[in-house]
Amino acid sequence: MRAQLPGEGEFFGIVIQILGASILLVKCMDGFTRQIRIPGKYRKRLWCRVGDVVIIMPFYGMNPDEKGELVHRFRRNEVQWLINNGHIPEDFVT
């Protein structure tokens, strides 16, 4: 099993609230809480719930500490792989 890892300028995050209109509130591993939008190509295909682990990319140039865009959502078995291989700490997910 292999999972996608964050690229340059991307962070792991966990969904803490669904705000509606394809906007999520995500707690990121860099310590910031950001409003993340789901891009149009994922809007009907990707459903996020509270507690999902995601990769986000901050909007550089316009409030990178407050806003961003969803890049990838992990399934449960992918999250377990990330924990076992040391990419995310277990206490971040729980």
PDB file of N, CA, C and O in Angstrom:
ATOM      1  N   MET A   1       0.853  -1.187   0.000  1.00  0.00           N
ATOM      2  CA  MET A   1       0.000   0.000   0.000  1.00  0.00           C
ATOM      3  C   MET A   1       0.886   1.233   0.000  1.00  0.00           C
ATOM      4  O   MET A   1       1.898   1.283   0.698  1.00  0.00           O
ATOM      5  N   ARG A   2       0.510   2.192  -0.761  1.00  0.00           N
ATOM      6  CA  ARG A   2       1.248   3.447  -0.822  1.00  0.00           C
ATOM      7  C   ARG A   2       0.240   4.580  -0.905  1.00  0.00           C
ATOM      8  O   ARG A   2      -0.792   4.459  -1.564  1.00  0.00           O
ATOM      9  N   ALA A   3       0.542   5.671  -0.238  1.00  0.00           N
ATOM     10  CA  ALA A   3      -0.357   6.824  -0.228  1.00  0.00           C
ATOM     11  C   ALA A   3       0.372   8.043  -0.782  1.00  0.00           C
ATOM     12  O   ALA A   3       1.599   8.128  -0.735  1.00  0.00           O
ATOM     13  N   GLN A   4      -0.401   8.972  -1.302  1.00  0.00           N
ATOM     14  CA  GLN A   4       0.172  10.218  -1.817  1.00  0.00           C
ATOM     15  C   GLN A   4       0.736  11.041  -0.660  1.00  0.00           C
ATOM     16  O   GLN A   4       0.112  11.156   0.395  1.00  0.00           O
ATOM     17  N   LEU A   5       1.912  11.607  -0.869  1.00  0.00           N
ATOM     18  CA  LEU A   5       2.544  12.446   0.148  1.00  0.00           C
ATOM     19  C   LEU A   5       2.487  13.902  -0.292  1.00  0.00           C
ATOM     20  O   LEU A   5       2.413  14.178  -1.490  1.00  0.00           O
ATOM     21  N   PRO A   6       2.519  14.847   0.661  1.00  0.00           N
ATOM     22  CA  PRO A   6       2.452  16.261   0.288  1.00  0.00           C
ATOM     23  C   PRO A   6       3.674  16.689  -0.518  1.00  0.00           C
ATOM     24  O   PRO A   6       4.801  16.278  -0.242  1.00  0.00           O
ATOM     25  N   GLY A   7       3.422  17.514  -1.509  1.00  0.00           N
ATOM     26  CA  GLY A   7       4.503  18.073  -2.306  1.00  0.00           C
ATOM     27  C   GLY A   7       5.047  19.333  -1.653  1.00  0.00           C
ATOM     28  O   GLY A   7       4.768  19.611  -0.487  1.00  0.00           O
ATOM     29  N   GLU A   8       5.812  20.079  -2.403  1.00  0.00           N
ATOM     30  CA  GLU A   8       6.398  21.310  -1.882  1.00  0.00           C
ATOM     31  C   GLU A   8       5.300  22.344  -1.625  1.00  0.00           C
ATOM     32  O   GLU A   8       4.495  22.634  -2.510  1.00  0.00           O
ATOM     33  N   GLY A   9       5.272  22.890  -0.423  1.00  0.00           N
ATOM     34  CA  GLY A   9       4.280  23.899  -0.064  1.00  0.00           C
ATOM     35  C   GLY A   9       2.940  23.330   0.357  1.00  0.00           C
ATOM     36  O   GLY A   9       2.003  24.096   0.581  1.00  0.00           O
ATOM     37  N   GLU A  10       2.812  22.003   0.475  1.00  0.00           N
ATOM     38  CA  GLU A  10       1.559  21.373   0.878  1.00  0.00           C
ATOM     39  C   GLU A  10       1.703  20.816   2.290  1.00  0.00           C
ATOM     40  O   GLU A  10       2.810  20.529   2.746  1.00  0.00           O
ATOM     41  N   PHE A  11       0.554  20.663   2.989  1.00  0.00           N
ATOM     42  CA  PHE A  11       0.554  20.200   4.370  1.00  0.00           C
ATOM     43  C   PHE A  11      -0.526  19.156   4.571  1.00  0.00           C
ATOM     44  O   PHE A  11      -1.524  19.121   3.851  1.00  0.00           O
ATOM     45  N   PHE A  12      -0.304  18.287   5.588  1.00  0.00           N
ATOM     46  CA  PHE A  12      -1.367  17.417   6.063  1.00  0.00           C
ATOM     47  C   PHE A  12      -2.308  18.245   6.921  1.00  0.00           C
ATOM     48  O   PHE A  12      -1.894  19.210   7.563  1.00  0.00           O
ATOM     49  N   GLY A  13      -3.582  17.860   6.928  1.00  0.00           N
ATOM     50  CA  GLY A  13      -4.554  18.518   7.775  1.00  0.00           C
ATOM     51  C   GLY A  13      -5.664  17.553   8.129  1.00  0.00           C
ATOM     52  O   GLY A  13      -5.779  16.483   7.532  1.00  0.00           O
ATOM     53  N   ILE A  14      -6.481  17.931   9.101  1.00  0.00           N
ATOM     54  CA  ILE A  14      -7.623  17.121   9.487  1.00  0.00           C
ATOM     55  C   ILE A  14      -8.855  18.015   9.511  1.00  0.00           C
ATOM     56  O   ILE A  14      -8.818  19.119  10.055  1.00  0.00           O
ATOM     57  N   VAL A  15      -9.950  17.534   8.919  1.00  0.00           N
ATOM     58  CA  VAL A  15     -11.192  18.309   8.819  1.00  0.00           C
ATOM     59  C   VAL A  15     -11.821  18.385  10.205  1.00  0.00           C
ATOM     60  O   VAL A  15     -12.083  17.359  10.833  1.00  0.00           O
ATOM     61  N   ILE A  16     -12.065  19.614  10.681  1.00  0.00           N
ATOM     62  CA  ILE A  16     -12.685  19.778  11.999  1.00  0.00           C
ATOM     63  C   ILE A  16     -14.118  20.304  11.910  1.00  0.00           C
ATOM     64  O   ILE A  16     -14.878  20.189  12.871  1.00  0.00           O
ATOM     65  N   GLN A  17     -14.494  20.882  10.757  1.00  0.00           N
ATOM     66  CA  GLN A  17     -15.862  21.374  10.597  1.00  0.00           C
ATOM     67  C   GLN A  17     -16.172  21.542   9.120  1.00  0.00           C
ATOM     68  O   GLN A  17     -15.303  21.918   8.333  1.00  0.00           O
ATOM     69  N   ILE A  18     -17.424  21.260   8.747  1.00  0.00           N
ATOM     70  CA  ILE A  18     -17.890  21.490   7.383  1.00  0.00           C
ATOM     71  C   ILE A  18     -18.732  22.758   7.416  1.00  0.00           C
ATOM     72  O   ILE A  18     -19.755  22.812   8.099  1.00  0.00           O
ATOM     73  N   LEU A  19     -18.303  23.779   6.678  1.00  0.00           N
ATOM     74  CA  LEU A  19     -18.975  25.077   6.718  1.00  0.00           C
ATOM     75  C   LEU A  19     -20.050  25.222   5.648  1.00  0.00           C
ATOM     76  O   LEU A  19     -20.875  26.132   5.735  1.00  0.00           O
ATOM     77  N   GLY A  20     -20.063  24.360   4.650  1.00  0.00           N
ATOM     78  CA  GLY A  20     -21.039  24.439   3.568  1.00  0.00           C
ATOM     79  C   GLY A  20     -20.465  25.145   2.362  1.00  0.00           C
ATOM     80  O   GLY A  20     -19.417  25.785   2.450  1.00  0.00           O
ATOM     81  N   ALA A  21     -21.156  25.030   1.218  1.00  0.00           N
ATOM     82  CA  ALA A  21     -20.740  25.648  -0.042  1.00  0.00           C
ATOM     83  C   ALA A  21     -19.323  25.226  -0.419  1.00  0.00           C
ATOM     84  O   ALA A  21     -18.529  26.042  -0.887  1.00  0.00           O
ATOM     85  N   SER A  22     -19.009  23.942  -0.212  1.00  0.00           N
ATOM     86  CA  SER A  22     -17.700  23.363  -0.542  1.00  0.00           C
ATOM     87  C   SER A  22     -16.553  24.009   0.226  1.00  0.00           C
ATOM     88  O   SER A  22     -15.436  24.100  -0.283  1.00  0.00           O
ATOM     89  N   ILE A  23     -16.825  24.455   1.443  1.00  0.00           N
ATOM     90  CA  ILE A  23     -15.800  25.047   2.308  1.00  0.00           C
ATOM     91  C   ILE A  23     -15.665  24.183   3.561  1.00  0.00           C
ATOM     92  O   ILE A  23     -16.661  23.819   4.187  1.00  0.00           O
ATOM     93  N   LEU A  24     -14.413  23.858   3.921  1.00  0.00           N
ATOM     94  CA  LEU A  24     -14.125  23.056   5.102  1.00  0.00           C
ATOM     95  C   LEU A  24     -13.209  23.847   6.028  1.00  0.00           C
ATOM     96  O   LEU A  24     -12.410  24.665   5.572  1.00  0.00           O
ATOM     97  N   LEU A  25     -13.324  23.604   7.313  1.00  0.00           N
ATOM     98  CA  LEU A  25     -12.394  24.160   8.283  1.00  0.00           C
ATOM     99  C   LEU A  25     -11.420  23.039   8.638  1.00  0.00           C
ATOM    100  O   LEU A  25     -11.830  21.983   9.119  1.00  0.00           O
ATOM    101  N   VAL A  26     -10.124  23.274   8.400  1.00  0.00           N
ATOM    102  CA  VAL A  26      -9.106  22.231   8.532  1.00  0.00           C
ATOM    103  C   VAL A  26      -8.012  22.691   9.486  1.00  0.00           C
ATOM    104  O   VAL A  26      -7.498  23.804   9.373  1.00  0.00           O
ATOM    105  N   LYS A  27      -7.662  21.808  10.439  1.00  0.00           N
ATOM    106  CA  LYS A  27      -6.519  22.055  11.324  1.00  0.00           C
ATOM    107  C   LYS A  27      -5.290  21.436  10.665  1.00  0.00           C
ATOM    108  O   LYS A  27      -5.239  20.226  10.445  1.00  0.00           O
ATOM    109  N   CYS A  28      -4.304  22.271  10.353  1.00  0.00           N
ATOM    110  CA  CYS A  28      -3.127  21.825   9.605  1.00  0.00           C
ATOM    111  C   CYS A  28      -1.984  21.466  10.549  1.00  0.00           C
ATOM    112  O   CYS A  28      -1.960  21.895  11.703  1.00  0.00           O
ATOM    113  N   MET A  29      -1.040  20.676  10.047  1.00  0.00           N
ATOM    114  CA  MET A  29       0.102  20.253  10.861  1.00  0.00           C
ATOM    115  C   MET A  29       1.069  21.391  11.152  1.00  0.00           C
ATOM    116  O   MET A  29       1.905  21.273  12.048  1.00  0.00           O
ATOM    117  N   ASP A  30       0.971  22.498  10.408  1.00  0.00           N
ATOM    118  CA  ASP A  30       1.859  23.632  10.687  1.00  0.00           C
ATOM    119  C   ASP A  30       1.300  24.542  11.780  1.00  0.00           C
ATOM    120  O   ASP A  30       1.883  25.584  12.077  1.00  0.00           O
ATOM    121  N   GLY A  31       0.166  24.152  12.382  1.00  0.00           N
ATOM    122  CA  GLY A  31      -0.374  24.889  13.514  1.00  0.00           C
ATOM    123  C   GLY A  31      -1.502  25.847  13.195  1.00  0.00           C
ATOM    124  O   GLY A  31      -2.138  26.359  14.116  1.00  0.00           O
ATOM    125  N   PHE A  32      -1.776  26.112  11.924  1.00  0.00           N
ATOM    126  CA  PHE A  32      -2.835  27.042  11.540  1.00  0.00           C
ATOM    127  C   PHE A  32      -4.141  26.296  11.285  1.00  0.00           C
ATOM    128  O   PHE A  32      -4.137  25.120  10.922  1.00  0.00           O
ATOM    129  N   THR A  33      -5.263  27.000  11.482  1.00  0.00           N
ATOM    130  CA  THR A  33      -6.576  26.496  11.098  1.00  0.00           C
ATOM    131  C   THR A  33      -7.009  27.296   9.885  1.00  0.00           C
ATOM    132  O   THR A  33      -7.102  28.522   9.943  1.00  0.00           O
ATOM    133  N   ARG A  34      -7.275  26.600   8.782  1.00  0.00           N
ATOM    134  CA  ARG A  34      -7.571  27.275   7.517  1.00  0.00           C
ATOM    135  C   ARG A  34      -8.952  26.899   6.999  1.00  0.00           C
ATOM    136  O   ARG A  34      -9.464  25.809   7.254  1.00  0.00           O
ATOM    137  N   GLN A  35      -9.544  27.853   6.251  1.00  0.00           N
ATOM    138  CA  GLN A  35     -10.751  27.562   5.481  1.00  0.00           C
ATOM    139  C   GLN A  35     -10.290  27.030   4.130  1.00  0.00           C
ATOM    140  O   GLN A  35      -9.580  27.712   3.390  1.00  0.00           O
ATOM    141  N   ILE A  36     -10.699  25.818   3.820  1.00  0.00           N
ATOM    142  CA  ILE A  36     -10.256  25.147   2.602  1.00  0.00           C
ATOM    143  C   ILE A  36     -11.446  25.004   1.670  1.00  0.00           C
ATOM    144  O   ILE A  36     -12.537  24.620   2.092  1.00  0.00           O
ATOM    145  N   ARG A  37     -11.228  25.316   0.404  1.00  0.00           N
ATOM    146  CA  ARG A  37     -12.296  25.103  -0.569  1.00  0.00           C
ATOM    147  C   ARG A  37     -12.015  23.822  -1.339  1.00  0.00           C
ATOM    148  O   ARG A  37     -10.859  23.463  -1.568  1.00  0.00           O
ATOM    149  N   ILE A  38     -13.084  23.134  -1.736  1.00  0.00           N
ATOM    150  CA  ILE A  38     -12.959  21.940  -2.565  1.00  0.00           C
ATOM    151  C   ILE A  38     -13.022  22.399  -4.015  1.00  0.00           C
ATOM    152  O   ILE A  38     -14.012  23.014  -4.409  1.00  0.00           O
ATOM    153  N   PRO A  39     -11.993  22.121  -4.829  1.00  0.00           N
ATOM    154  CA  PRO A  39     -12.000  22.567  -6.226  1.00  0.00           C
ATOM    155  C   PRO A  39     -13.141  21.927  -7.017  1.00  0.00           C
ATOM    156  O   PRO A  39     -13.658  20.876  -6.638  1.00  0.00           O
ATOM    157  N   GLY A  40     -13.524  22.565  -8.105  1.00  0.00           N
ATOM    158  CA  GLY A  40     -14.638  22.104  -8.923  1.00  0.00           C
ATOM    159  C   GLY A  40     -14.486  20.696  -9.449  1.00  0.00           C
ATOM    160  O   GLY A  40     -15.483  19.986  -9.583  1.00  0.00           O
ATOM    161  N   LYS A  41     -13.263  20.261  -9.754  1.00  0.00           N
ATOM    162  CA  LYS A  41     -13.079  18.917 -10.307  1.00  0.00           C
ATOM    163  C   LYS A  41     -13.335  17.822  -9.271  1.00  0.00           C
ATOM    164  O   LYS A  41     -13.546  16.667  -9.639  1.00  0.00           O
ATOM    165  N   TYR A  42     -13.320  18.172  -7.967  1.00  0.00           N
ATOM    166  CA  TYR A  42     -13.600  17.196  -6.913  1.00  0.00           C
ATOM    167  C   TYR A  42     -14.982  17.363  -6.296  1.00  0.00           C
ATOM    168  O   TYR A  42     -15.412  16.500  -5.531  1.00  0.00           O
ATOM    169  N   ARG A  43     -15.684  18.436  -6.600  1.00  0.00           N
ATOM    170  CA  ARG A  43     -16.879  18.820  -5.856  1.00  0.00           C
ATOM    171  C   ARG A  43     -17.934  17.719  -5.775  1.00  0.00           C
ATOM    172  O   ARG A  43     -18.456  17.455  -4.692  1.00  0.00           O
ATOM    173  N   LYS A  44     -18.258  17.075  -6.886  1.00  0.00           N
ATOM    174  CA  LYS A  44     -19.296  16.035  -6.884  1.00  0.00           C
ATOM    175  C   LYS A  44     -18.726  14.644  -6.618  1.00  0.00           C
ATOM    176  O   LYS A  44     -19.477  13.723  -6.297  1.00  0.00           O
ATOM    177  N   ARG A  45     -17.411  14.479  -6.746  1.00  0.00           N
ATOM    178  CA  ARG A  45     -16.799  13.158  -6.636  1.00  0.00           C
ATOM    179  C   ARG A  45     -16.191  12.867  -5.274  1.00  0.00           C
ATOM    180  O   ARG A  45     -16.056  11.704  -4.893  1.00  0.00           O
ATOM    181  N   LEU A  46     -15.828  13.895  -4.545  1.00  0.00           N
ATOM    182  CA  LEU A  46     -15.090  13.727  -3.298  1.00  0.00           C
ATOM    183  C   LEU A  46     -15.935  14.243  -2.141  1.00  0.00           C
ATOM    184  O   LEU A  46     -16.249  15.432  -2.077  1.00  0.00           O
ATOM    185  N   TRP A  47     -16.298  13.361  -1.238  1.00  0.00           N
ATOM    186  CA  TRP A  47     -17.102  13.752  -0.087  1.00  0.00           C
ATOM    187  C   TRP A  47     -16.229  13.702   1.158  1.00  0.00           C
ATOM    188  O   TRP A  47     -15.607  12.679   1.447  1.00  0.00           O
ATOM    189  N   CYS A  48     -16.185  14.797   1.887  1.00  0.00           N
ATOM    190  CA  CYS A  48     -15.365  14.887   3.097  1.00  0.00           C
ATOM    191  C   CYS A  48     -16.256  14.894   4.328  1.00  0.00           C
ATOM    192  O   CYS A  48     -17.350  15.458   4.324  1.00  0.00           O
ATOM    193  N   ARG A  49     -15.761  14.252   5.385  1.00  0.00           N
ATOM    194  CA  ARG A  49     -16.450  14.242   6.665  1.00  0.00           C
ATOM    195  C   ARG A  49     -15.514  14.771   7.746  1.00  0.00           C
ATOM    196  O   ARG A  49     -14.302  14.854   7.547  1.00  0.00           O
ATOM    197  N   VAL A  50     -16.084  15.122   8.875  1.00  0.00           N
ATOM    198  CA  VAL A  50     -15.277  15.571  10.006  1.00  0.00           C
ATOM    199  C   VAL A  50     -14.368  14.418  10.425  1.00  0.00           C
ATOM    200  O   VAL A  50     -14.825  13.285  10.583  1.00  0.00           O
ATOM    201  N   GLY A  51     -13.087  14.711  10.602  1.00  0.00           N
ATOM    202  CA  GLY A  51     -12.117  13.696  10.987  1.00  0.00           C
ATOM    203  C   GLY A  51     -11.298  13.146   9.837  1.00  0.00           C
ATOM    204  O   GLY A  51     -10.342  12.405  10.067  1.00  0.00           O
ATOM    205  N   ASP A  52     -11.646  13.488   8.599  1.00  0.00           N
ATOM    206  CA  ASP A  52     -10.877  13.020   7.446  1.00  0.00           C
ATOM    207  C   ASP A  52      -9.508  13.695   7.408  1.00  0.00           C
ATOM    208  O   ASP A  52      -9.379  14.881   7.712  1.00  0.00           O
ATOM    209  N   VAL A  53      -8.493  12.928   7.034  1.00  0.00           N
ATOM    210  CA  VAL A  53      -7.146  13.465   6.852  1.00  0.00           C
ATOM    211  C   VAL A  53      -7.007  13.869   5.392  1.00  0.00           C
ATOM    212  O   VAL A  53      -7.346  13.097   4.496  1.00  0.00           O
ATOM    213  N   VAL A  54      -6.509  15.077   5.154  1.00  0.00           N
ATOM    214  CA  VAL A  54      -6.416  15.629   3.800  1.00  0.00           C
ATOM    215  C   VAL A  54      -5.040  16.257   3.583  1.00  0.00           C
ATOM    216  O   VAL A  54      -4.306  16.522   4.535  1.00  0.00           O
ATOM    217  N   ILE A  55      -4.709  16.489   2.317  1.00  0.00           N
ATOM    218  CA  ILE A  55      -3.556  17.315   1.957  1.00  0.00           C
ATOM    219  C   ILE A  55      -4.118  18.634   1.455  1.00  0.00           C
ATOM    220  O   ILE A  55      -5.037  18.652   0.637  1.00  0.00           O
ATOM    221  N   ILE A  56      -3.566  19.737   1.944  1.00  0.00           N
ATOM    222  CA  ILE A  56      -4.032  21.057   1.520  1.00  0.00           C
ATOM    223  C   ILE A  56      -2.865  21.868   0.977  1.00  0.00           C
ATOM    224  O   ILE A  56      -1.706  21.635   1.319  1.00  0.00           O
ATOM    225  N   MET A  57      -3.202  22.819   0.129  1.00  0.00           N
ATOM    226  CA  MET A  57      -2.215  23.781  -0.361  1.00  0.00           C
ATOM    227  C   MET A  57      -2.716  25.173  -0.001  1.00  0.00           C
ATOM    228  O   MET A  57      -3.787  25.576  -0.455  1.00  0.00           O
ATOM    229  N   PRO A  58      -1.959  25.919   0.811  1.00  0.00           N
ATOM    230  CA  PRO A  58      -2.371  27.282   1.161  1.00  0.00           C
ATOM    231  C   PRO A  58      -2.412  28.178  -0.076  1.00  0.00           C
ATOM    232  O   PRO A  58      -1.665  27.967  -1.032  1.00  0.00           O
ATOM    233  N   PHE A  59      -3.295  29.181  -0.049  1.00  0.00           N
ATOM    234  CA  PHE A  59      -3.333  30.187  -1.112  1.00  0.00           C
ATOM    235  C   PHE A  59      -2.202  31.165  -0.853  1.00  0.00           C
ATOM    236  O   PHE A  59      -2.368  32.115  -0.089  1.00  0.00           O
ATOM    237  N   TYR A  60      -1.063  30.947  -1.475  1.00  0.00           N
ATOM    238  CA  TYR A  60       0.075  31.840  -1.272  1.00  0.00           C
ATOM    239  C   TYR A  60      -0.205  33.169  -1.947  1.00  0.00           C
ATOM    240  O   TYR A  60      -0.669  33.211  -3.086  1.00  0.00           O
ATOM    241  N   GLY A  61       0.081  34.258  -1.238  1.00  0.00           N
ATOM    242  CA  GLY A  61      -0.141  35.591  -1.767  1.00  0.00           C
ATOM    243  C   GLY A  61      -1.349  36.263  -1.161  1.00  0.00           C
ATOM    244  O   GLY A  61      -1.345  37.480  -0.979  1.00  0.00           O
ATOM    245  N   MET A  62      -2.391  35.501  -0.842  1.00  0.00           N
ATOM    246  CA  MET A  62      -3.578  36.096  -0.232  1.00  0.00           C
ATOM    247  C   MET A  62      -3.974  35.289   1.004  1.00  0.00           C
ATOM    248  O   MET A  62      -4.692  34.295   0.902  1.00  0.00           O
ATOM    249  N   ASN A  63      -3.502  35.723   2.161  1.00  0.00           N
ATOM    250  CA  ASN A  63      -3.778  35.090   3.451  1.00  0.00           C
ATOM    251  C   ASN A  63      -3.420  33.602   3.465  1.00  0.00           C
ATOM    252  O   ASN A  63      -4.315  32.774   3.634  1.00  0.00           O
ATOM    253  N   PRO A  64      -2.159  33.235   3.295  1.00  0.00           N
ATOM    254  CA  PRO A  64      -1.808  31.813   3.289  1.00  0.00           C
ATOM    255  C   PRO A  64      -2.025  31.132   4.640  1.00  0.00           C
ATOM    256  O   PRO A  64      -2.081  29.904   4.707  1.00  0.00           O
ATOM    257  N   ASP A  65      -2.147  31.915   5.720  1.00  0.00           N
ATOM    258  CA  ASP A  65      -2.378  31.331   7.037  1.00  0.00           C
ATOM    259  C   ASP A  65      -3.862  31.116   7.319  1.00  0.00           C
ATOM    260  O   ASP A  65      -4.209  30.526   8.342  1.00  0.00           O
ATOM    261  N   GLU A  66      -4.745  31.580   6.435  1.00  0.00           N
ATOM    262  CA  GLU A  66      -6.183  31.491   6.685  1.00  0.00           C
ATOM    263  C   GLU A  66      -6.946  30.707   5.626  1.00  0.00           C
ATOM    264  O   GLU A  66      -8.004  30.155   5.927  1.00  0.00           O
ATOM    265  N   LYS A  67      -6.442  30.642   4.396  1.00  0.00           N
ATOM    266  CA  LYS A  67      -7.208  30.024   3.310  1.00  0.00           C
ATOM    267  C   LYS A  67      -6.339  29.058   2.525  1.00  0.00           C
ATOM    268  O   LYS A  67      -5.113  29.164   2.520  1.00  0.00           O
ATOM    269  N   GLY A  68      -6.997  28.108   1.858  1.00  0.00           N
ATOM    270  CA  GLY A  68      -6.269  27.138   1.056  1.00  0.00           C
ATOM    271  C   GLY A  68      -7.204  26.330   0.183  1.00  0.00           C
ATOM    272  O   GLY A  68      -8.394  26.626   0.067  1.00  0.00           O
ATOM    273  N   GLU A  69      -6.633  25.292  -0.433  1.00  0.00           N
ATOM    274  CA  GLU A  69      -7.382  24.456  -1.368  1.00  0.00           C
ATOM    275  C   GLU A  69      -7.075  22.992  -1.085  1.00  0.00           C
ATOM    276  O   GLU A  69      -5.934  22.638  -0.786  1.00  0.00           O
ATOM    277  N   LEU A  70      -8.087  22.148  -1.178  1.00  0.00           N
ATOM    278  CA  LEU A  70      -7.923  20.724  -0.945  1.00  0.00           C
ATOM    279  C   LEU A  70      -7.213  20.084  -2.132  1.00  0.00           C
ATOM    280  O   LEU A  70      -7.549  20.360  -3.283  1.00  0.00           O
ATOM    281  N   VAL A  71      -6.232  19.231  -1.852  1.00  0.00           N
ATOM    282  CA  VAL A  71      -5.483  18.542  -2.898  1.00  0.00           C
ATOM    283  C   VAL A  71      -5.841  17.063  -2.934  1.00  0.00           C
ATOM    284  O   VAL A  71      -6.007  16.494  -4.013  1.00  0.00           O
ATOM    285  N   HIS A  72      -5.965  16.424  -1.749  1.00  0.00           N
ATOM    286  CA  HIS A  72      -6.218  14.980  -1.690  1.00  0.00           C
ATOM    287  C   HIS A  72      -6.867  14.624  -0.362  1.00  0.00           C
ATOM    288  O   HIS A  72      -6.555  15.220   0.669  1.00  0.00           O
ATOM    289  N   ARG A  73      -7.775  13.648  -0.390  1.00  0.00           N
ATOM    290  CA  ARG A  73      -8.378  13.105   0.837  1.00  0.00           C
ATOM    291  C   ARG A  73      -7.950  11.651   0.966  1.00  0.00           C
ATOM    292  O   ARG A  73      -7.960  10.907  -0.015  1.00  0.00           O
ATOM    293  N   PHE A  74      -7.575  11.246   2.174  1.00  0.00           N
ATOM    294  CA  PHE A  74      -7.096   9.890   2.410  1.00  0.00           C
ATOM    295  C   PHE A  74      -8.211   8.989   2.906  1.00  0.00           C
ATOM    296  O   PHE A  74      -9.094   9.420   3.647  1.00  0.00           O
ATOM    297  N   ARG A  75      -8.159   7.716   2.481  1.00  0.00           N
ATOM    298  CA  ARG A  75      -9.055   6.693   3.014  1.00  0.00           C
ATOM    299  C   ARG A  75      -8.477   6.186   4.332  1.00  0.00           C
ATOM    300  O   ARG A  75      -7.339   6.497   4.685  1.00  0.00           O
ATOM    301  N   ARG A  76      -9.274   5.403   5.052  1.00  0.00           N
ATOM    302  CA  ARG A  76      -8.879   4.929   6.374  1.00  0.00           C
ATOM    303  C   ARG A  76      -7.600   4.081   6.327  1.00  0.00           C
ATOM    304  O   ARG A  76      -6.727   4.234   7.181  1.00  0.00           O
ATOM    305  N   ASN A  77      -7.489   3.193   5.337  1.00  0.00           N
ATOM    306  CA  ASN A  77      -6.298   2.344   5.262  1.00  0.00           C
ATOM    307  C   ASN A  77      -5.061   3.152   4.864  1.00  0.00           C
ATOM    308  O   ASN A  77      -3.948   2.805   5.262  1.00  0.00           O
ATOM    309  N   GLU A  78      -5.236   4.211   4.093  1.00  0.00           N
ATOM    310  CA  GLU A  78      -4.110   5.079   3.743  1.00  0.00           C
ATOM    311  C   GLU A  78      -3.623   5.859   4.966  1.00  0.00           C
ATOM    312  O   GLU A  78      -2.421   6.064   5.135  1.00  0.00           O
ATOM    313  N   VAL A  79      -4.557   6.292   5.815  1.00  0.00           N
ATOM    314  CA  VAL A  79      -4.187   7.006   7.043  1.00  0.00           C
ATOM    315  C   VAL A  79      -3.380   6.081   7.948  1.00  0.00           C
ATOM    316  O   VAL A  79      -2.392   6.506   8.547  1.00  0.00           O
ATOM    317  N   GLN A  80      -3.794   4.819   8.051  1.00  0.00           N
ATOM    318  CA  GLN A  80      -3.055   3.861   8.871  1.00  0.00           C
ATOM    319  C   GLN A  80      -1.647   3.651   8.324  1.00  0.00           C
ATOM    320  O   GLN A  80      -0.698   3.530   9.098  1.00  0.00           O
ATOM    321  N   TRP A  81      -1.500   3.607   7.002  1.00  0.00           N
ATOM    322  CA  TRP A  81      -0.179   3.470   6.374  1.00  0.00           C
ATOM    323  C   TRP A  81       0.693   4.682   6.701  1.00  0.00           C
ATOM    324  O   TRP A  81       1.879   4.532   6.995  1.00  0.00           O
ATOM    325  N   LEU A  82       0.106   5.890   6.652  1.00  0.00           N
ATOM    326  CA  LEU A  82       0.861   7.111   6.971  1.00  0.00           C
ATOM    327  C   LEU A  82       1.339   7.108   8.422  1.00  0.00           C
ATOM    328  O   LEU A  82       2.456   7.538   8.709  1.00  0.00           O
ATOM    329  N   ILE A  83       0.500   6.627   9.335  1.00  0.00           N
ATOM    330  CA  ILE A  83       0.872   6.555  10.749  1.00  0.00           C
ATOM    331  C   ILE A  83       1.978   5.526  10.952  1.00  0.00           C
ATOM    332  O   ILE A  83       2.960   5.796  11.643  1.00  0.00           O
ATOM    333  N   ASN A  84       1.823   4.347  10.352  1.00  0.00           N
ATOM    334  CA  ASN A  84       2.807   3.275  10.528  1.00  0.00           C
ATOM    335  C   ASN A  84       4.175   3.647   9.966  1.00  0.00           C
ATOM    336  O   ASN A  84       5.193   3.192  10.489  1.00  0.00           O
ATOM    337  N   ASN A  85       4.221   4.455   8.924  1.00  0.00           N
ATOM    338  CA  ASN A  85       5.482   4.835   8.303  1.00  0.00           C
ATOM    339  C   ASN A  85       6.019   6.170   8.819  1.00  0.00           C
ATOM    340  O   ASN A  85       7.019   6.671   8.306  1.00  0.00           O
ATOM    341  N   GLY A  86       5.368   6.749   9.827  1.00  0.00           N
ATOM    342  CA  GLY A  86       5.895   7.928  10.499  1.00  0.00           C
ATOM    343  C   GLY A  86       5.692   9.248   9.773  1.00  0.00           C
ATOM    344  O   GLY A  86       6.376  10.223  10.084  1.00  0.00           O
ATOM    345  N   HIS A  87       4.777   9.308   8.818  1.00  0.00           N
ATOM    346  CA  HIS A  87       4.542  10.562   8.103  1.00  0.00           C
ATOM    347  C   HIS A  87       3.653  11.517   8.894  1.00  0.00           C
ATOM    348  O   HIS A  87       3.805  12.735   8.798  1.00  0.00           O
ATOM    349  N   ILE A  88       2.716  10.958   9.683  1.00  0.00           N
ATOM    350  CA  ILE A  88       1.894  11.785  10.569  1.00  0.00           C
ATOM    351  C   ILE A  88       1.873  11.130  11.950  1.00  0.00           C
ATOM    352  O   ILE A  88       1.865   9.902  12.042  1.00  0.00           O
ATOM    353  N   PRO A  89       1.863  11.921  13.024  1.00  0.00           N
ATOM    354  CA  PRO A  89       1.796  11.328  14.363  1.00  0.00           C
ATOM    355  C   PRO A  89       0.385  10.811  14.653  1.00  0.00           C
ATOM    356  O   PRO A  89      -0.603  11.354  14.158  1.00  0.00           O
ATOM    357  N   GLU A  90       0.313   9.759  15.459  1.00  0.00           N
ATOM    358  CA  GLU A  90      -0.978   9.145  15.760  1.00  0.00           C
ATOM    359  C   GLU A  90      -1.885  10.084  16.546  1.00  0.00           C
ATOM    360  O   GLU A  90      -3.103  10.046  16.371  1.00  0.00           O
ATOM    361  N   ASP A  91      -1.314  10.930  17.411  1.00  0.00           N
ATOM    362  CA  ASP A  91      -2.146  11.836  18.201  1.00  0.00           C
ATOM    363  C   ASP A  91      -2.739  12.965  17.358  1.00  0.00           C
ATOM    364  O   ASP A  91      -3.685  13.618  17.798  1.00  0.00           O
ATOM    365  N   PHE A  92      -2.208  13.210  16.163  1.00  0.00           N
ATOM    366  CA  PHE A  92      -2.779  14.220  15.268  1.00  0.00           C
ATOM    367  C   PHE A  92      -4.131  13.762  14.729  1.00  0.00           C
ATOM    368  O   PHE A  92      -5.029  14.579  14.520  1.00  0.00           O
ATOM    369  N   VAL A  93      -4.275  12.461  14.505  1.00  0.00           N
ATOM    370  CA  VAL A  93      -5.500  11.915  13.917  1.00  0.00           C
ATOM    371  C   VAL A  93      -6.586  11.738  14.964  1.00  0.00           C
ATOM    372  O   VAL A  93      -7.764  11.917  14.654  1.00  0.00           O
ATOM    373  N   THR A  94      -6.227  11.392  16.192  1.00  0.00           N
ATOM    374  CA  THR A  94      -7.245  11.130  17.209  1.00  0.00           C
ATOM    375  C   THR A  94      -7.683  12.383  17.912  1.00  0.00           C
ATOM    376  O   THR A  94      -8.537  12.328  18.797  1.00  0.00           O
TER     377      THR A  94
END
